[in-house]
Each structure stands twice: as structure tokens, then as C-alpha cells.
Amino acid sequence: MAPKQLRSFIARLYEAKHFEDAAFLILREALDVAKRALSKSPFVKHGRVLRGMVHLRPADGYQRLVVVDEPSPRPAGSASPMHLPSASAWRWVARRVAPVAIDVPLGRVRVFADGNIDVVAEGGFLESESMQRLTSREASHLLAVPIRSMRGVVEGMATVEIGCPRAVGEDFIFAAVSEELQILADVASPYLVGLPLRPASTCPTDDLLPVVGPAMAALVEMLRIFAQQEETLLIGGPTGAGKSRLALWCHAQSPRRDGPFEVLDLITVPEDLQMAELCGWRKGAFTGAARDAPGAVARALRGTLFIDEIDKLSLKAQAGLLRLLETRKYRTLGDTGREQSADVRFIVGSNANLLELVEQGRFREDLYYRVNVLPVKLPSLDERRDEISQWACFMALRRHRESVPNGHIRVAAGVDRLLCERTWPGNLRQLDNVVRRAYALALMSQGATATEIVLEERHFIRALGYEAGGGRRSLLESMRSAAAAFVEEAERLEERGLGLDLDHGDAFRGFILGTAVERLGNRESAFRMLGKAQQVQSRNHHKMLRRELEKVDALCKAIREEDTKLFSALSDDES
């Protein structure tokens, strides 16, 4: 690229507002570079530059896939193959951190370093699904260059696909363009990886995925494409975030939707039985095998097998799973007959960082690359706060319909704010527990036979109060709980013909001051910490503390707990 062109390219990158805009600029330049090289090659009349892709896929999974197609000579209205990444290309790029050229029909991989051929690997590109997909979209050659962060970490790759059957087995144009394309990617990468993703529009929901907020919309749309494929899908994310539900949704979107959906949760399987649970066993194959039993692979025949908590696999079982994924063959334990075919689409889940486990020697590197074909990471519920209230309403309705199929339920206003102020380390599973608890509390007050139930804020406050080890509660959450307790006490007093004046809420200042003094053990330090250093300097802090503690005593008297001596030591001590 000439200096003038490079300056123009950088200026346009500066103007890009989102990742997608910058990715489009990179692809247009990359495609132009490839077309110029093709026009100067002996294959100019026999080849065509087809498309470019930018894959943003840091260690925790795909985040965006941007595609630019060149105009096609196909008849108008003809369907084009789905644009999906090449797992083999990514594996070579991530390992070598260098441009990679692939001769698709031959499976030949060339790795370029400093413009020279560093490695030639015959048969290094063997995944049948990737080869079939590239061939179906007329790509005979592919060049991939890494997209690297400022620290040199590979965050993605840019690829160019070319159709030129005449050049199969030849040097073609990649040696001439690899260095220029890598320079282009290196210049653009700091802008590219630092730009925000364009906010996604909302996507359709259904019974399996009833709530999809803006934070999840782009991921779901990408999974809608990934679900159509046969390659292994890896769903990462924290425990309780909904990986099983998402796996089932992907199955329902796939060509195998009419087949079974089988789940193998490895956290419930002892290590010495993992392969048996996966492949099945014959009677007498091991102690306790009293009868024949089909494994998860057999039960998922012509459907989908979701293997959750794959990081729990023993190293021995990892070797067995690797062979199963590579050959699509397996043998039932204790069976001396022929191997069976695994006509199954695999989806795996994990809440662990598999790459870190590889570095620690606890997870096989070859298996990691085998399952890391289409990786995505499901965000935690705290990262999807725009979904919390909708999930709560869905869970409440689902729970109510279990008891009253035609019943109605409503979540009161204010509950969404209460739930959004909460942290959710247990994710959707924790939220579901809280909703079920609030539902039970509502039945206690409204009657188990009521056809319409209202889940009120007080029900959720009590339900949340039972949470143990749920993480630090926010100040706003705690204050709302205190306010709810004040209102509940006022309701109880009103039923007895008494009252609780709003002015008694001023006692909260006394609780704050008294608690701060007790915790710090020094009045002056407590007042300074709470922004009242002026009162300390004028020596008015003793009087102020006494006045605020008198409001606490007045509250105790109003609720008929005048014998409760809160902060009595502070009232007696003027030091």
C-alpha cells in the first residue's frame, strides 16, 4: 500500500465509530490488495476474489463476524452458502500468530513469517465440514492474517477467500500479498479492537428463549447461524447463566431439531464412569454393570448431545472424547463387535477457562482446539441487567401455571428496581429461586386458590432476605429493605389503631452516626469520615450526636420498644 493510500486508510479508521465500521474498511482494502495481486498473476482470467471476513474472537469466544461479499456472477435470487468461519484457519493463526494460506482441495497449509514460507503442512486442513463449506461457496484458496492487540495477543483474524481451481497446488498469489495484508491488519488492529460493538437491535424471542435483551441480541443472532452447522459449539459462561437452555435453543434451530436432545452433565458423573456414560456399556463390562445400557451418544442419535461441565473430564476420558470427535466412531464398553457411528451434533459447555486449564496441564490442548470450533460466552446476569425484570415475570408466570394452568399473575411495580439493585452471583438459577420463594410468600397472604396472584415488593424483600452468601448487598438495596421494614411496621401499628409518623424516619441519621462511632471507636474520626469535619472543629459534634441519638430513642418508643437501649454507651460517654 502506497503511503498516500495508507494515510487515507488511517484517516477513515479515525472516523469509525463502531467495530463493524472499521472491520468493513479493513475488508475493502484487503479485497483490493488481493484483486490487484490476482490481476498481475498468470491466473487473472481463471480466478475471482470472493469475499472477506473479520472475526472478532478473543479467548472467551466469538463476539462479531463481519462479512463483505464481492458482486457474484450468479443469477439473481440464487441462494448463497452461509458465511461461517474456518476453525482450521483459526487454529493455525492462533498457534503461529502469522499469516496462513490454505489450498482448500488439497488441505495444504502454508504459514508465512516475514514474507517467507515458514511451514508447509500437507493435510493440515482436514476438517470435512470446513472444507465442504468453503467448497460450497466456491472458495479454493483462503488467506488468514491475525488481528493482534497492542500486547500482541491474537483477538481475531481477517480472511480473504478466492475461487481459482486452476491454481490448486500452485504457489498462487499469497506469498505476494501476505505481508501487505498483515501490515494492513497491524495498522488497523489498535483501532479495531478498541472500538465498541454496534448496539444490536432486539431479536425475536420464543418459548425456549423468552427473554433477549440488547446485551444478548447480537450473540443470539450469531448463534442462530452457528446452530445450523455440524461443528462443535462451545458455550462458556458462569454457572446458572442458562447454558443448558441456550444449548436446547440451538438444537431447536438446527436441522436436527426433530431428533433427541440429550444432556450429559459431567459434574454428576464419577471420573471412572465418564466414558461409560458417554458410550454406554454391556452387561458385565465392569462391577455393577448388571444390564446393558445405552450411552449418551446412542440416546442422542440423529440429534444433539450437550456435554456440560466438560472441564470435569478426566485426562483419560479426554483422550476418548477427542477420538470420538475426530473419527465420529465409538465402541460400547464391553462390546467386542464393530464400532458404531456417532450421528450426533456436539455442543459442550463449561464455566471454566479451558485455555488456562491447558496451560496448567489439566486439559488436553488437542481437545481444546477440537471443541473450540465455534466458541461463545454467555454473559452473567449482572451483565444482562436489562433482562432481569423480564426473566422474573417469565419465571413467576411459569411457576403459577404449574399450579393454575389458566391463572394470571402480576409482578408489582417497583420490584424490577429492587431486583436490578441486587447482585446475582448465582445468575438465572438464583433469580428463579428468589421468584419461587416470593411466589410462596404471596400464596400465604393471598390464598393458595387465588386465580390471580400479585407478587408485591414486600414478598421479594422477604424472599431476598433468605439469601445466604449471595454477595455483598448494595447500599440502595439495603436502604430499600430498611424502608420496607419501616412501612411494614407502620402497617402493623395501624391495624392496632396506632401509627408511625414519617418523621421517625429521621432516626436513620442517628443509626448511621452511632454505627460509625462504634465501628471506628472515635467520635472525631467518625464525623470526619461522614463529611462533618466542621462540627468537630467547632466542637459541636457531641451535641449533634446526642440530638440524632434522641431520634433513635423516639423511634424505639414509637414502636413500643423503649426498653431497647441502642447506642446507650455513646449517650453516656462525651469523650
KOLMIVEX-9670 format. One line per field, with one value per residue (C-alpha): x, y, z; residue number from 0; chain. Coordinates in steps of 0.25 Angstrom, whole numbers, plus 5000, padded with zeros to 4 digits. Last residue first. Example, Ala and Ser with C-alpha at 12.3 -4.5 7.8 and 13.67 -1.06 7.14 Angstrom:
<rs>
X	(5055/5049)
Y	(4996/4982)
Z	(5029/5031)
pos	(1/0)
unit	(A/A)
</rs>
This chain:
<rs>
X	(4939/4924/4921/4907/4899/4910/4909/4894/4896/4883/4876/4863/4854/4846/4842/4828/4829/4828/4837/4848/4846/4848/4861/4867/4863/4870/4882/4882/4882/4893/4902/4899/4903/4916/4919/4918/4933/4934/4945/4938/4925/4933/4939/4925/4927/4924/4938/4941/4929/4934/4948/4944/4935/4945/4944/4943/4932/4924/4925/4921/4909/4904/4905/4898/4887/4885/4883/4873/4865/4860/4850/4842/4837/4829/4820/4817/4802/4793/4779/4785/4784/4791/4803/4805/4804/4814/4824/4822/4826/4838/4843/4841/4849/4860/4860/4861/4873/4879/4877/4882/4895/4897/4897/4910/4910/4899/4905/4891/4878/4867/4865/4863/4850/4846/4849/4842/4829/4830/4831/4818/4815/4801/4793/4781/4774/4774/4773/4786/4782/4786/4796/4802/4801/4810/4820/4821/4822/4833/4841/4839/4844/4856/4859/4858/4867/4878/4877/4877/4890/4896/4905/4893/4896/4883/4879/4873/4863/4858/4856/4848/4840/4836/4823/4816/4819/4805/4800/4788/4783/4779/4789/4788/4798/4809/4804/4808/4822/4823/4817/4827/4838/4834/4832/4846/4852/4846/4851/4865/4867/4873/4882/4890/4904/4899/4892/4906/4909/4909/4922/4923/4932/4930/4942/4947/4944/4955/4965/4963/4964/4977/4982/4978/4972/4979/4993/4992/4994/4982/4974/4976/4971/4959/4955/4944/4929/4928/4918/4919/4910/4912/4904/4901/4902/4913/4915/4917/4930/4929/4928/4935/4926/4930/4929/4921/4930/4931/4933/4931/4946/4951/4940/4941/4956/4956/4945/4954/4966/4958/4953/4967/4970/4958/4946/4942/4945/4934/4924/4912/4912/4900/4897/4889/4880/4882/4885/4885/4882/4894/4903/4898/4901/4892/4891/4892/4890/4896/4908/4912/4926/4930/4926/4917/4905/4909/4913/4909/4918/4917/4912/4923/4933/4931/4929/4943/4942/4929/4918/4909/4919/4919/4905/4901/4889/4882/4873/4866/4864/4853/4862/4874/4874/4877/4869/4863/4877/4882/4870/4874/4888/4883/4875/4886/4896/4886/4894/4894/4909/4917/4919/4924/4916/4925/4919/4924/4923/4910/4905/4891/4893/4904/4895/4885/4897/4901/4887/4887/4900/4896/4883/4890/4893/4881/4872/4867/4856/4847/4858/4851/4837/4841/4848/4851/4863/4865/4874/4889/4897/4910/4922/4931/4944/4957/4959/4958/4966/4978/4977/4977/4992/4994/4983/4989/5003/4998/4991/5003/5012/5002/5000/5012/5013/4998/4997/4997/5008/5001/4994/4981/4983/4973/4962/4962/4952/4958/4954/4961/4961/4963/4966/4963/4968/4982/4990/5002/5001/4995/4984/4986/4977/4984/4984/4976/4977/4968/4968/4958/4946/4933/4923/4921/4936/4938/4926/4931/4945/4941/4931/4942/4952/4965/4974/4988/4988/5002/5007/5017/5024/5032/5029/5035/5029/5033/5027/5017/5010/5006/4994/4991/4977/4978/4964/4966/4979/4981/4990/4993/4998/5005/5002/5006/4996/4985/4986/4987/4975/4967/4969/4965/4952/4948/4938/4923/4917/4904/4904/4898/4884/4880/4871/4879/4887/4901/4912/4915/4918/4929/4924/4928/4926/4927/4927/4925/4927/4932/4938/4945/4959/4956/4948/4946/4945/4947/4943/4946/4939/4940/4953/4952/4961/4963/4966/4976/4982/4996/4997/4997/4981/4981/4991/4982/4970/4976/4980/4966/4960/4969/4965/4950/4952/4959/4949/4937/4944/4946/4931/4927/4936/4928/4930/4940/4945/4959/4959/4956/4968/4977/4972/4975/4989/4991/4987/4997/5008/5006/5000)
Y	(5047/5050/5036/5033/5035/5027/5015/5015/5013/5005/5003/4995/4997/5007/4996/5000/5004/5019/5017/5011/5023/5033/5026/5027/5042/5044/5038/5049/5060/5054/5052/5067/5072/5064/5069/5083/5085/5096/5088/5075/5081/5086/5071/5067/5059/5045/5041/5054/5051/5037/5041/5051/5041/5030/5015/5014/5004/5009/5023/5019/5011/5023/5033/5024/5020/5034/5038/5027/5033/5043/5032/5036/5048/5038/5036/5022/5020/5013/5006/4992/4990/5003/4998/4986/4995/5005/4993/4988/5002/5003/4989/4993/5006/4997/4987/4999/5005/4991/4990/5005/5002/4989/4975/4968/4954/4944/4936/4934/4938/4937/4952/4952/4945/4955/4967/4960/4958/4972/4977/4970/4958/4959/4946/4944/4930/4930/4916/4917/4929/4944/4945/4931/4930/4943/4936/4924/4933/4941/4928/4923/4937/4936/4922/4927/4938/4929/4920/4932/4937/4931/4943/4952/4966/4973/4987/4981/4973/4985/4993/4982/4980/4995/4992/4979/4966/4960/4946/4940/4926/4917/4906/4908/4900/4899/4912/4920/4915/4919/4932/4936/4931/4940/4952/4950/4948/4961/4968/4963/4965/4979/4975/4966/4967/4964/4952/4947/4947/4935/4933/4927/4917/4911/4902/4902/4887/4882/4892/4889/4874/4876/4884/4874/4879/4879/4882/4896/4903/4895/4898/4913/4911/4904/4916/4909/4911/4900/4895/4886/4884/4872/4869/4854/4842/4835/4823/4810/4802/4787/4776/4773/4781/4782/4797/4802/4806/4819/4826/4840/4839/4853/4856/4841/4841/4854/4849/4836/4845/4854/4842/4838/4853/4853/4861/4872/4883/4878/4884/4881/4871/4875/4863/4867/4859/4848/4838/4845/4833/4826/4837/4838/4823/4811/4802/4787/4780/4778/4787/4788/4783/4786/4781/4771/4775/4783/4798/4812/4822/4835/4829/4818/4829/4836/4824/4825/4840/4840/4846/4857/4869/4862/4867/4859/4865/4859/4866/4856/4857/4866/4879/4872/4883/4893/4904/4895/4889/4904/4906/4894/4899/4912/4906/4897/4910/4918/4927/4917/4914/4925/4925/4917/4910/4902/4898/4886/4887/4882/4895/4902/4906/4915/4924/4926/4926/4939/4945/4941/4947/4960/4961/4957/4971/4977/4968/4954/4948/4936/4927/4914/4919/4929/4942/4950/4959/4973/4982/4981/4992/4994/4988/4998/5001/4997/4984/4991/5004/4996/4986/4995/4997/4982/4977/4986/4981/4967/4969/4974/4963/4952/4959/4953/4940/4938/4940/4925/4916/4905/4892/4898/4910/4905/4904/4919/4924/4933/4935/4946/4945/4955/4949/4951/4955/4950/4955/4964/4974/4985/4975/4966/4963/4950/4948/4938/4934/4925/4917/4909/4916/4913/4915/4900/4898/4906/4899/4885/4888/4894/4882/4872/4877/4873/4885/4881/4871/4875/4885/4895/4904/4917/4922/4935/4949/4952/4938/4932/4919/4910/4900/4889/4882/4879/4884/4896/4902/4909/4921/4926/4939/4939/4937/4923/4916/4926/4926/4911/4909/4920/4914/4900/4906/4913/4923/4923/4930/4923/4918/4927/4925/4929/4941/4948/4938/4936/4945/4950/4964/4963/4959/4967/4959/4964/4953/4958/4954/4940/4933/4935/4936/4947/4945/4956/4950/4959/4953/4955/4951/4945/4949/4943/4933/4928/4940/4946/4933/4937/4947/4963/4964/4954/4963/4975/4967/4962/4977/4982/4971/4975/4989/4987/4977/4987/4998/4988/4984/4999/5001/4988/4992/5004/5019/5019/5033/5030/5018/5027/5035/5022/5018/5031/5031/5017/5021/5033/5024/5014/5000)
Z	(5302/5304/5308/5313/5300/5293/5303/5301/5286/5285/5298/5295/5307/5298/5289/5287/5272/5276/5288/5279/5269/5280/5285/5271/5270/5283/5276/5266/5277/5285/5272/5269/5283/5283/5269/5273/5276/5265/5259/5260/5254/5242/5240/5237/5224/5229/5230/5238/5248/5250/5253/5263/5270/5272/5273/5258/5257/5269/5264/5250/5256/5264/5253/5243/5253/5257/5243/5241/5253/5242/5239/5251/5243/5235/5247/5252/5256/5266/5264/5265/5250/5248/5256/5247/5235/5241/5244/5229/5225/5233/5229/5214/5217/5223/5211/5201/5209/5208/5193/5191/5199/5190/5196/5196/5190/5191/5203/5209/5202/5212/5212/5197/5199/5209/5200/5189/5196/5201/5187/5183/5175/5171/5169/5160/5161/5176/5182/5190/5197/5197/5209/5209/5193/5192/5201/5192/5180/5187/5189/5175/5170/5179/5174/5159/5162/5167/5155/5146/5151/5164/5166/5165/5170/5174/5170/5158/5167/5175/5162/5156/5168/5168/5160/5164/5158/5152/5152/5144/5145/5133/5137/5152/5159/5148/5142/5155/5154/5139/5141/5152/5144/5132/5141/5147/5134/5129/5141/5140/5125/5124/5135/5125/5131/5145/5139/5134/5119/5111/5104/5090/5084/5070/5068/5082/5084/5075/5079/5094/5091/5084/5096/5106/5119/5133/5128/5135/5121/5116/5128/5125/5111/5117/5125/5133/5133/5122/5112/5100/5088/5079/5067/5067/5057/5065/5057/5064/5065/5061/5071/5084/5093/5108/5107/5095/5084/5077/5063/5059/5056/5061/5072/5077/5077/5085/5095/5098/5100/5109/5117/5121/5125/5134/5129/5139/5129/5120/5130/5121/5109/5101/5091/5079/5070/5059/5071/5084/5092/5086/5089/5103/5106/5104/5116/5116/5130/5143/5141/5156/5154/5140/5126/5132/5124/5112/5113/5108/5100/5109/5122/5121/5117/5129/5139/5145/5147/5155/5147/5153/5149/5136/5132/5120/5113/5101/5091/5082/5067/5060/5063/5055/5044/5055/5062/5072/5076/5077/5087/5095/5096/5101/5112/5116/5116/5125/5134/5145/5146/5139/5124/5112/5101/5091/5078/5071/5056/5050/5046/5046/5061/5057/5049/5060/5070/5063/5065/5079/5082/5075/5084/5097/5103/5096/5104/5100/5108/5104/5099/5099/5097/5086/5085/5072/5072/5078/5071/5073/5078/5069/5076/5083/5077/5084/5076/5063/5065/5071/5060/5048/5046/5049/5040/5028/5031/5031/5017/5011/5017/5011/4998/4989/4996/4995/4980/4974/4979/4971/4976/4973/4964/4953/4963/4965/4975/4986/5000/5009/5024/5035/5049/5064/5077/5076/5087/5083/5095/5085/5081/5069/5057/5051/5036/5028/5013/5007/4994/4986/4991/4982/4994/4994/4994/5007/5014/5010/5014/5028/5030/5026/5036/5029/5028/5031/5020/5015/5025/5019/5029/5029/5015/5014/5016/5030/5034/5025/5029/5018/5019/5009/5010/4996/4992/5001/4998/5011/5013/5028/5032/5046/5061/5059/5069/5067/5052/5050/5059/5053/5039/5044/5050/5037/5040/5035/5024/5020/5005/4995/4990/4976/4974/4963/4955/4960/4955/4969/4974/4985/4998/5011/5024/5039/5050/5064/5078/5077/5089/5103/5097/5088/5075/5066/5052/5040/5027/5012/5000/4986/4979/4965/4958/4943/4935/4945/4948/4942/4953/4952/4953/4964/4972/4969/4974/4987/4991/4987/4996/5007/5006/5006/5017/5026/5024/5027/5040/5044/5042/5049/5061/5063/5062/5050/5047/5051/5042/5031/5034/5035/5021/5015/5021/5016/5002/5002/5007/4996/5000)
pos	(574/573/572/571/570/569/568/567/566/565/564/563/562/561/560/559/558/557/556/555/554/553/552/551/550/549/548/547/546/545/544/543/542/541/540/539/538/537/536/535/534/533/532/531/530/529/528/527/526/525/524/523/522/521/520/519/518/517/516/515/514/513/512/511/510/509/508/507/506/505/504/503/502/501/500/499/498/497/496/495/494/493/492/491/490/489/488/487/486/485/484/483/482/481/480/479/478/477/476/475/474/473/472/471/470/469/468/467/466/465/464/463/462/461/460/459/458/457/456/455/454/453/452/451/450/449/448/447/446/445/444/443/442/441/440/439/438/437/436/435/434/433/432/431/430/429/428/427/426/425/424/423/422/421/420/419/418/417/416/415/414/413/412/411/410/409/408/407/406/405/404/403/402/401/400/399/398/397/396/395/394/393/392/391/390/389/388/387/386/385/384/383/382/381/380/379/378/377/376/375/374/373/372/371/370/369/368/367/366/365/364/363/362/361/360/359/358/357/356/355/354/353/352/351/350/349/348/347/346/345/344/343/342/341/340/339/338/337/336/335/334/333/332/331/330/329/328/327/326/325/324/323/322/321/320/319/318/317/316/315/314/313/312/311/310/309/308/307/306/305/304/303/302/301/300/299/298/297/296/295/294/293/292/291/290/289/288/287/286/285/284/283/282/281/280/279/278/277/276/275/274/273/272/271/270/269/268/267/266/265/264/263/262/261/260/259/258/257/256/255/254/253/252/251/250/249/248/247/246/245/244/243/242/241/240/239/238/237/236/235/234/233/232/231/230/229/228/227/226/225/224/223/222/221/220/219/218/217/216/215/214/213/212/211/210/209/208/207/206/205/204/203/202/201/200/199/198/197/196/195/194/193/192/191/190/189/188/187/186/185/184/183/182/181/180/179/178/177/176/175/174/173/172/171/170/169/168/167/166/165/164/163/162/161/160/159/158/157/156/155/154/153/152/151/150/149/148/147/146/145/144/143/142/141/140/139/138/137/136/135/134/133/132/131/130/129/128/127/126/125/124/123/122/121/120/119/118/117/116/115/114/113/112/111/110/109/108/107/106/105/104/103/102/101/100/99/98/97/96/95/94/93/92/91/90/89/88/87/86/85/84/83/82/81/80/79/78/77/76/75/74/73/72/71/70/69/68/67/66/65/64/63/62/61/60/59/58/57/56/55/54/53/52/51/50/49/48/47/46/45/44/43/42/41/40/39/38/37/36/35/34/33/32/31/30/29/28/27/26/25/24/23/22/21/20/19/18/17/16/15/14/13/12/11/10/9/8/7/6/5/4/3/2/1/0)
unit	(A/A/A/A/A/A/A/A/A/A/A/A/A/A/A/A/A/A/A/A/A/A/A/A/A/A/A/A/A/A/A/A/A/A/A/A/A/A/A/A/A/A/A/A/A/A/A/A/A/A/A/A/A/A/A/A/A/A/A/A/A/A/A/A/A/A/A/A/A/A/A/A/A/A/A/A/A/A/A/A/A/A/A/A/A/A/A/A/A/A/A/A/A/A/A/A/A/A/A/A/A/A/A/A/A/A/A/A/A/A/A/A/A/A/A/A/A/A/A/A/A/A/A/A/A/A/A/A/A/A/A/A/A/A/A/A/A/A/A/A/A/A/A/A/A/A/A/A/A/A/A/A/A/A/A/A/A/A/A/A/A/A/A/A/A/A/A/A/A/A/A/A/A/A/A/A/A/A/A/A/A/A/A/A/A/A/A/A/A/A/A/A/A/A/A/A/A/A/A/A/A/A/A/A/A/A/A/A/A/A/A/A/A/A/A/A/A/A/A/A/A/A/A/A/A/A/A/A/A/A/A/A/A/A/A/A/A/A/A/A/A/A/A/A/A/A/A/A/A/A/A/A/A/A/A/A/A/A/A/A/A/A/A/A/A/A/A/A/A/A/A/A/A/A/A/A/A/A/A/A/A/A/A/A/A/A/A/A/A/A/A/A/A/A/A/A/A/A/A/A/A/A/A/A/A/A/A/A/A/A/A/A/A/A/A/A/A/A/A/A/A/A/A/A/A/A/A/A/A/A/A/A/A/A/A/A/A/A/A/A/A/A/A/A/A/A/A/A/A/A/A/A/A/A/A/A/A/A/A/A/A/A/A/A/A/A/A/A/A/A/A/A/A/A/A/A/A/A/A/A/A/A/A/A/A/A/A/A/A/A/A/A/A/A/A/A/A/A/A/A/A/A/A/A/A/A/A/A/A/A/A/A/A/A/A/A/A/A/A/A/A/A/A/A/A/A/A/A/A/A/A/A/A/A/A/A/A/A/A/A/A/A/A/A/A/A/A/A/A/A/A/A/A/A/A/A/A/A/A/A/A/A/A/A/A/A/A/A/A/A/A/A/A/A/A/A/A/A/A/A/A/A/A/A/A/A/A/A/A/A/A/A/A/A/A/A/A/A/A/A/A/A/A/A/A/A/A/A/A/A/A/A/A/A/A/A/A/A/A/A/A/A/A/A/A/A/A/A/A/A/A/A/A/A/A/A/A/A/A/A/A/A/A/A/A/A/A/A/A/A/A/A/A/A/A/A/A/A/A/A/A/A/A/A/A/A/A/A/A/A/A/A/A/A/A)
</rs>
